[in-house]
């Protein structure tokens, strides 16, 4: 029997009344009695689910499932979700907790995700599969691209859980998030009730993880955001639960986090993140990170190689105002961060306010890194974590009063200062709009995209143009160069630029339209010289560079040593053994007239020993001389690798010193290749009067001793 929309709509209202009634009951046995009475009523009505359409694509199972066959004889939880939705992400841990109590192998309970897309991009099975792998969903998922089951049941919100009895009859409906305890209570009571009547058959389901879309043999996995620091790039390697700090060539200088999900402060090698997203650098050696999955803000101390927590309790918060200190203030899914100054600070003073895109509560928050003043004469002490804009309602509402404004899953931030006026540009993902927040007067205004109706969150598309006539699709990243705002239009897989045009803004596409180039880019940032953009190309597991000169896109190669070699990880994080014997090479350079010298690395390998070209051989240069200009701090090593070193005038410094270290993977004459060994060489560049030729390569001989 088909379940009409009116039946489930009525059941939703009944379940709201049931939840309110249960809140008034203290004893567990009385609650179960009340739930059993509810079950008895709705199981007697014999209203059954319409079956899944044939031909739909399924994930994490070997074959399509049916209501009349596979769901018969068990308690089934249908999770109607769409993968862009932050609230849908929030209930995944609740479903995992339920599956831990009732594993699918027991045959009593089965969770099925019914993907009912909001955006066009989300209807594609390959994108759903990427999201399944990104968020670690292990239960069966069906792609219902036309949302037929959703519409047939009269469901109106993401997420919605529908709990079915063993004959396929809808018993409970839970709308939204925050129902973990109630979900478990309903399921446990249903199992107890139907076990007594012999209705549960406890048969297995052919669950097989869909892993063919997962990134394999790649350094990155679903990178979410990208930022810059003085020597290179910060990559939020979200799928690996870590950050990578690279130089300008992509060589990884430091790995922040052990790569396992969780929360742990401490040294880089032991710290843990969970799906970190936005990061921002603060001079001289600090990075702030939105640790999204942990509902925390983390501080990375580059000099001391430590990670600490500065905001968030670790529990998903529901507070819409804040005002508590640091780790006593609960927050919800911070997605991006950027730095600005409180209103009492001048432009030449240090940035002391960390702005946070709080996707989970649809707001903009602030963490005061030092005492500062804000709107309406308010003042906040160091460490205060507080809501700055957004009511908490999921809307596209613009207003002169920041706390009355409505955002819809803000996911990207960029501060833009023009003519002394600082504005925060916001990628407001669920409204498919770019908004701006005037940090001086507090007003929130539209820029491009979205709809005029603040409650319309379905005004998306792919249309260049002015203001509200332009259309985006779930943008997640923004950055600025001068007055130009660049957008990662994520679900259109494009990069767009927004320019002021009188009193309005105009958006146009600048990236190549070949769909193979980008795939749901989640982050974008400007190179320091403004010539290009770094892009976190999330579903391609890569960082890309978009030239702003010819609009070409190329890959930014993120390179590092074998992750399985702990000694190599020490090398990456700067922990080179000081006991390694060093040779000294003296190179004569002219006191004047030379701007650079080319050093060529020559490895003196023992007889019969060769370089394992397939292994991650690396070079690394250290120098405490600020006058020397080095191309990078490290890179891939081959026989004859060249480094162009910029030379300052001699002045009062007769010589310049640097240390060359090589991590080498050699192969012996027997054909056996061994683990990395380290060779070091002290290079002294001595200024000499008179004719000294620097046009030829200067060999730096590094002797490898096995």
C-alpha positions, 0 to 999 in steps of 0.5 A: 500500500502506498503511503500518501503524503498526508499520512506521513505529514500527520505522523510528523505532527503526532511525533512532535506531540509525542516528543513533548509528552516524553519530555514530561516523563522521567522514568524510562519504563513509562517512556517505553510504555508511551512509545509502545502505545504509539507503535501499536496504533501506527503498526495497526494502520498497515500504511506501508512505504512505496518502494524505491524506483527501479533503476536508481543507483545504490552505494555501499551495497552489492545490489539495489534494496527493496522495501518489500524484500530487504527492509521486511523483518527489520527496523529501518531508519531512512535518512532523507539528506542532501550532501551540501547540508550542514545539518545533514552532516551533523546527524551523521555521528548520531547514525554512526552511534546507532549503528554501533549499538545495532551493527548491520550484521545483526540484522535488526536495524538498517540505516539507509540514506535517501539522497534527495538533492537540493542542487543540480550538481548534487544529482550526479552519482559521482558527486554523491559517491565523493561525498559518501567517501568524504564524510565516511558514510558506510551504510547503504545510500540511494540516489533519488535524483528526482526526490520521488520518495521525498515528495511522495511522503510529503517531506519538507526539510533536510534532514528528516529521519523516517523510522519504519517497522518490520512490515515497512510501516512508518512509525516515527518521523524526526525532523532536523538535528539533535535527536540522538537520544530520542532516535536510540530510544525509539529504535530500542523500544521498537526492537523490544516490542517487535522481538516479542511478537516474532516480527524481526527476521534478523537477516543480513544485507549485502553491504560493501563499501563503495571505495572506487572514488576514494583518493589513492596514492595521492598526497591530498584527500578532499582538500577543503581550503588553501591559504598563504604564508610568507614562504609558501602555502597552507593546505587544509588536507581535510580528508587526511585530518591535517594541515600541510605547510609547503614552500612556493614550489609545493615541497612540504616543509611541515606536517601539522597533525598525525593524520588521524581524526580526533582532537589532541593538542600538542606537538605537530606529530601527535596533534589531531584534527577532524576535517579541518577547513579554513586557515589563516596566517598571522605574523610572525609564526601563527596559523589559526584553523577552523577545526570543523569536525571538532567544533573548535578553533585551533592555534598552530605555533610554527616556531614551536611546532605545537597545536593548541585549542583557543575556542570551542568545547568539542561539543556541537553548540546551539548557542546563538549569542556566545560571549564566553571565554575560549574553550568554555564557549561551545560553537558549531561547525566553524568553516572558515576564518580570517583576521581583522582589527577591532574598531579601536585599532589603527591600520598599522596595529596587529590584527586582533580579531579572528572572524569565523564563518560559523556554518553550523549556526548560520552566523559570523562569530569573532574570537578576540585575540586581545581586548577590543571594542566593537559596535554600539560601544561594546568591549570584549576581553582577550579570549572572548568568543562571541556572535557578531552577525546573524540571528541564527535563522537560515535565511538570506536576510540583509539589514542594517542591524547585524544581529537581525541579519540571516545567513545560510551556511556561510562557508568562506570569508575574505576581508577587503579594505578599500579606501580605509573601509574594511568589509567582510565578503562572505560565501553564503553557500545555501543561499548561493550568494555572495554577501558583505558585512561592513565591519565599521557600521555593521550592515549586511548587504547583498553583492551577487546571487541569491534572491530578493526574498530572504526565505528563498534559498533555491535561487541558484544557477550559473549566470554571469551578470549584475547583482541578484540577476547573477546566479551561483551554485553553492559557492564556498570560497572567496578571496580579494585582490584590491577591489576584485573579489574572486569566488570558488563557485563550488557546485558550478566547478568554476572560479568567478570574479566580482567587480564593483559596477557603480552601486552594484557588483558584476560577476563573470567567469574567468576559469576554463569551462572544461569540467575536467579542470575543477571539481567542486573547488572548496577554497580559493586564495590570492597569491601574494603578488596578485598574479594568480589564485591558489584553488583547493580543488576538493574532489580532484584531491589537488591544489590548482593555480589559476593564472590571472594573466591568461586564465590557464589552470595548472596543478600545484604539485604538493610533494613530500617524502614517504609517509610510512617512513617516520625518519623522513617525517622527522626530516620534513618537520625539521628534525634533522639529526645534528650528529651526521658528519658534515663536509665543508665546501668553500666557494669563491664569489666576487665581492661586487657585480654578481647577483646570483650563483648556481649551486649544482648538487653532485652526489658522490655515491660509493662504487656500485651504488645508484640513486633510487629514482622512484623514491622521494629523494629530497634536498633541504637548505638551511641558512640564518643569513637574511641576505641570501635569497634561496629558491626554496627550503627543500625540493626533489633531489636528482643527480645534478639538481641546480639551486640559484642562490641570490647574492647580496653585496659583500658589505662587512660580511666576508662570507655567507654560510648555508647547510645543504642536507640531502635525504637519499634512497640508495640502491646497492650493487646487489639490487637491494634498495635501502631506507633513507640516509642523510648526508650534510654539507656546509657551504661557505660562500667567500667574497673575493676581490678580482676576477671570479667567474660565476657563469658556470655551475659551482659543484657541491659534492655531497659524499654518501657513506653507507 
